[in-house]
Amino acid sequence: MNLNRVTLAAIFTLFILLGGRYTPAQTPDWSRATSAALAARQRGEYALAQAYYKQAIEIQQKALGADDPGVAISLNNLAVFYQDQSMYPQAEQTYRQALAILEKDPRQKASTGLTLNNLAALFHDEGALYHDEGMDSKAEPVYRHALGIWEKLGKKQSANEAIAVTGLAGIYHSRNLDASAEPLYMRALTLWNEQGKSESTEAADALFHLGEIYHVRSNNADAAPMYAHALAIWENNAQMESPAATTAQSTLGEIYRAAGKYAEAEPLLGRALKATEQKLGQDHLDVAASLNNLALLYYCEAKYDAAEPLYRRALEIREKNLGPDDPAVVQTMQFYAALLRQEGRKTEARKMEAHAANGGVAHL
């Protein structure tokens, strides 16, 4: 997908539906058109790929009739192509055309569920791209419809059930309805475990979100193992550069620092700072937050020489971006002043405290 979906990219894989009933004379033609579409798509020849997908649909319509499930299969494939190109109106229309055919045939429950999963993912993608929370309201009933199908089909469809469960959990989590999201994430983990995918990136995403839920509740005893497990999976899959991995490192480092587990906290906070600098640049406010977190750890360890340059950098970034009167700037001054007092530099500390009290720019 072209869209950076943050927490859902690894979960909402779009399914290319295969199968259907074809006459012997038409199977080679359809196969050639579909294969040519996939090949053109992989080469980046998108206009050609679209033409081949439409050709495959025309072949089936002529051979099987407009309402045959095989036509719906190819419509779904074209919709996946549209979605991959962020052509959302065309994708939605085409998915709905496929569903109109599939839902007429009770034998097509699995194909219907797959297309529903794709349509719900489309709404989520579109909402994330345009910051339109209303799209999740469209996705929710679609996921529920799909989930009803997967539950009836049983364990053989547990992978697809997990996709719908996680999609629904993500909607609730985005609305801060974590009492509803938590059991769904746990259910998804159970489903992936049953499939032997407990160490998959899909499982890592659910673990990460459970960590977020527990951390918001100040239940760090449960949050820490969720973050740690997610990070272990991402590291094994070379996905430590993702925003979620950086957030998990930073949050878990802070949890360990607060618990006095300084040796465990330091590498996490150090890696989070490095990743944030590489991604956002040296002067971003998120970099200041990471500097502040690592400086506080060093302060707690009485490593004042290591903490001071970090506080200084954090203060410079925040003053530059926020101005001298911002509460974040004042708080950084206060932390810096406390460090100076611990080092016995009382004159400098009093000066910093005075600037913090007056909301003025600090110069040492």
JOHUUR-V968320 format. One record per residue. N is the residue number from 1. RES is the residue in three letters. D_CENTER is the distance of its C-alpha to the mean C-alpha in Angstrom with 2 decimals. Layout:
BEGIN
N/RES/D_CENTER ; N/RES/D_CENTER
END
This chain:
BEGIN
1/MET/12.90 ; 2/ASN/13.83 ; 3/LEU/10.98 ; 4/ASN/8.19 ; 5/ARG/5.33 ; 6/VAL/3.04 ; 7/THR/0.85 ; 8/LEU/3.97 ; 9/ALA/5.79 ; 10/ALA/7.58 ; 11/ILE/8.52 ; 12/PHE/9.99 ; 13/THR/12.56 ; 14/LEU/15.36 ; 15/PHE/18.60 ; 16/ILE/21.81 ; 17/LEU/24.51 ; 18/LEU/27.71 ; 19/GLY/31.07 ; 20/GLY/33.45 ; 21/ARG/37.22 ; 22/TYR/38.88 ; 23/THR/42.53 ; 24/PRO/43.61 ; 25/ALA/44.59 ; 26/GLN/41.22 ; 27/THR/38.92 ; 28/PRO/39.52 ; 29/ASP/39.08 ; 30/TRP/35.79 ; 31/SER/34.54 ; 32/ARG/35.66 ; 33/ALA/33.99 ; 34/THR/30.65 ; 35/SER/30.82 ; 36/ALA/31.83 ; 37/ALA/28.90 ; 38/LEU/26.41 ; 39/ALA/28.36 ; 40/ALA/28.52 ; 41/ARG/24.81 ; 42/GLN/24.27 ; 43/ARG/26.89 ; 44/GLY/25.25 ; 45/GLU/28.19 ; 46/TYR/26.31 ; 47/ALA/29.39 ; 48/LEU/31.16 ; 49/ALA/28.35 ; 50/GLN/28.37 ; 51/ALA/32.14 ; 52/TYR/32.07 ; 53/TYR/29.61 ; 54/LYS/32.01 ; 55/GLN/34.92 ; 56/ALA/33.56 ; 57/ILE/33.34 ; 58/GLU/36.90 ; 59/ILE/38.22 ; 60/GLN/37.03 ; 61/GLN/38.20 ; 62/LYS/41.66 ; 63/ALA/41.90 ; 64/LEU/40.38 ; 65/GLY/40.42 ; 66/ALA/37.83 ; 67/ASP/36.70 ; 68/ASP/36.31 ; 69/PRO/33.01 ; 70/GLY/33.10 ; 71/VAL/32.74 ; 72/ALA/29.66 ; 73/ILE/28.15 ; 74/SER/28.69 ; 75/LEU/27.54 ; 76/ASN/24.17 ; 77/ASN/24.03 ; 78/LEU/24.94 ; 79/ALA/22.29 ; 80/VAL/19.61 ; 81/PHE/21.22 ; 82/TYR/21.20 ; 83/GLN/17.53 ; 84/ASP/16.82 ; 85/GLN/19.11 ; 86/SER/17.53 ; 87/MET/20.86 ; 88/TYR/19.54 ; 89/PRO/22.99 ; 90/GLN/24.42 ; 91/ALA/21.62 ; 92/GLU/21.96 ; 93/GLN/25.72 ; 94/THR/25.75 ; 95/TYR/23.52 ; 96/ARG/25.89 ; 97/GLN/28.86 ; 98/ALA/27.69 ; 99/LEU/27.18 ; 100/ALA/30.60 ; 101/ILE/32.14 ; 102/LEU/30.26 ; 103/GLU/30.77 ; 104/LYS/34.51 ; 105/ASP/34.69 ; 106/PRO/34.13 ; 107/ARG/33.87 ; 108/GLN/30.60 ; 109/LYS/28.38 ; 110/ALA/25.95 ; 111/SER/25.69 ; 112/THR/25.30 ; 113/GLY/22.43 ; 114/LEU/20.60 ; 115/THR/21.24 ; 116/LEU/20.11 ; 117/ASN/16.73 ; 118/ASN/16.50 ; 119/LEU/17.82 ; 120/ALA/15.42 ; 121/ALA/12.44 ; 122/LEU/14.57 ; 123/PHE/14.91 ; 124/HIS/11.24 ; 125/ASP/10.97 ; 126/GLU/14.18 ; 127/GLY/13.41 ; 128/ALA/10.44 ; 129/LEU/12.85 ; 130/TYR/15.79 ; 131/HIS/14.48 ; 132/ASP/16.34 ; 133/GLU/15.67 ; 134/GLY/18.42 ; 135/MET/16.47 ; 136/ASP/14.75 ; 137/SER/18.38 ; 138/LYS/19.10 ; 139/ALA/16.29 ; 140/GLU/17.30 ; 141/PRO/20.79 ; 142/VAL/19.74 ; 143/TYR/17.47 ; 144/ARG/20.43 ; 145/HIS/22.82 ; 146/ALA/20.98 ; 147/LEU/20.73 ; 148/GLY/24.46 ; 149/ILE/25.17 ; 150/TRP/23.29 ; 151/GLU/25.02 ; 152/LYS/28.36 ; 153/LEU/27.88 ; 154/GLY/27.38 ; 155/LYS/25.97 ; 156/LYS/26.27 ; 157/GLN/23.27 ; 158/SER/21.15 ; 159/ALA/18.39 ; 160/ASN/18.09 ; 161/GLU/18.54 ; 162/ALA/15.58 ; 163/ILE/13.37 ; 164/ALA/15.05 ; 165/VAL/14.96 ; 166/THR/11.24 ; 167/GLY/10.89 ; 168/LEU/13.62 ; 169/ALA/12.32 ; 170/GLY/9.16 ; 171/ILE/11.88 ; 172/TYR/14.09 ; 173/HIS/11.82 ; 174/SER/11.17 ; 175/ARG/14.98 ; 176/ASN/15.67 ; 177/LEU/17.33 ; 178/ASP/16.37 ; 179/ALA/19.65 ; 180/SER/18.54 ; 181/ALA/14.93 ; 182/GLU/16.18 ; 183/PRO/18.52 ; 184/LEU/16.16 ; 185/TYR/13.68 ; 186/MET/16.96 ; 187/ARG/18.22 ; 188/ALA/15.35 ; 189/LEU/16.09 ; 190/THR/19.72 ; 191/LEU/19.26 ; 192/TRP/17.54 ; 193/ASN/20.23 ; 194/GLU/22.87 ; 195/GLN/21.72 ; 196/GLY/21.90 ; 197/LYS/18.15 ; 198/SER/17.79 ; 199/GLU/16.81 ; 200/SER/14.29 ; 201/THR/10.75 ; 202/GLU/10.03 ; 203/ALA/12.00 ; 204/ALA/10.37 ; 205/ASP/7.03 ; 206/ALA/9.68 ; 207/LEU/11.77 ; 208/PHE/9.51 ; 209/HIS/9.24 ; 210/LEU/12.94 ; 211/GLY/13.65 ; 212/GLU/12.49 ; 213/ILE/14.70 ; 214/TYR/17.58 ; 215/HIS/17.47 ; 216/VAL/17.81 ; 217/ARG/20.75 ; 218/SER/22.19 ; 219/ASN/22.16 ; 220/ASN/21.43 ; 221/ALA/23.42 ; 222/ASP/20.77 ; 223/ALA/17.74 ; 224/ALA/18.96 ; 225/PRO/19.11 ; 226/MET/15.62 ; 227/TYR/14.27 ; 228/ALA/16.97 ; 229/HIS/16.27 ; 230/ALA/12.57 ; 231/LEU/13.89 ; 232/ALA/16.72 ; 233/ILE/14.73 ; 234/TRP/12.66 ; 235/GLU/16.08 ; 236/ASN/17.78 ; 237/ASN/15.51 ; 238/ALA/15.76 ; 239/GLN/12.12 ; 240/MET/13.10 ; 241/GLU/12.59 ; 242/SER/8.82 ; 243/PRO/8.22 ; 244/ALA/6.85 ; 245/ALA/10.07 ; 246/THR/12.13 ; 247/THR/11.39 ; 248/ALA/12.21 ; 249/GLN/15.30 ; 250/SER/16.46 ; 251/THR/16.22 ; 252/LEU/17.78 ; 253/GLY/20.36 ; 254/GLU/21.31 ; 255/ILE/21.69 ; 256/TYR/23.94 ; 257/ARG/25.86 ; 258/ALA/26.60 ; 259/ALA/27.81 ; 260/GLY/30.04 ; 261/LYS/28.30 ; 262/TYR/28.71 ; 263/ALA/28.86 ; 264/GLU/25.45 ; 265/ALA/23.95 ; 266/GLU/25.36 ; 267/PRO/23.56 ; 268/LEU/20.14 ; 269/LEU/20.92 ; 270/GLY/22.57 ; 271/ARG/19.72 ; 272/ALA/17.32 ; 273/LEU/20.03 ; 274/LYS/20.53 ; 275/ALA/16.95 ; 276/THR/16.84 ; 277/GLU/20.23 ; 278/GLN/19.44 ; 279/LYS/16.45 ; 280/LEU/18.01 ; 281/GLY/21.70 ; 282/GLN/24.37 ; 283/ASP/24.95 ; 284/HIS/21.60 ; 285/LEU/21.51 ; 286/ASP/18.46 ; 287/VAL/20.76 ; 288/ALA/23.45 ; 289/ALA/21.41 ; 290/SER/20.74 ; 291/LEU/24.44 ; 292/ASN/25.49 ; 293/ASN/23.62 ; 294/LEU/25.23 ; 295/ALA/28.53 ; 296/LEU/28.60 ; 297/LEU/28.19 ; 298/TYR/31.09 ; 299/TYR/33.06 ; 300/CYS/32.70 ; 301/GLU/33.95 ; 302/ALA/36.80 ; 303/LYS/35.69 ; 304/TYR/36.74 ; 305/ASP/37.40 ; 306/ALA/33.80 ; 307/ALA/32.42 ; 308/GLU/34.62 ; 309/PRO/33.33 ; 310/LEU/29.74 ; 311/TYR/30.86 ; 312/ARG/32.88 ; 313/ARG/30.04 ; 314/ALA/27.75 ; 315/LEU/30.68 ; 316/GLU/31.39 ; 317/ILE/27.86 ; 318/ARG/27.75 ; 319/GLU/31.28 ; 320/LYS/30.59 ; 321/ASN/27.54 ; 322/LEU/28.57 ; 323/GLY/32.35 ; 324/PRO/34.61 ; 325/ASP/34.49 ; 326/ASP/30.81 ; 327/PRO/30.23 ; 328/ALA/27.75 ; 329/VAL/30.57 ; 330/VAL/33.12 ; 331/GLN/31.10 ; 332/THR/30.72 ; 333/MET/34.47 ; 334/GLN/35.18 ; 335/PHE/33.28 ; 336/TYR/35.01 ; 337/ALA/38.35 ; 338/ALA/37.94 ; 339/LEU/37.40 ; 340/LEU/40.48 ; 341/ARG/42.53 ; 342/GLN/41.56 ; 343/GLU/42.84 ; 344/GLY/46.05 ; 345/ARG/45.51 ; 346/LYS/46.61 ; 347/THR/47.80 ; 348/GLU/44.48 ; 349/ALA/42.69 ; 350/ARG/44.93 ; 351/LYS/44.34 ; 352/MET/40.55 ; 353/GLU/40.95 ; 354/ALA/43.19 ; 355/HIS/40.71 ; 356/ALA/37.99 ; 357/ALA/40.43 ; 358/ASN/41.37 ; 359/GLY/37.97 ; 360/GLY/39.51 ; 361/VAL/38.39 ; 362/ALA/39.06 ; 363/HIS/41.13 ; 364/LEU/42.26
END
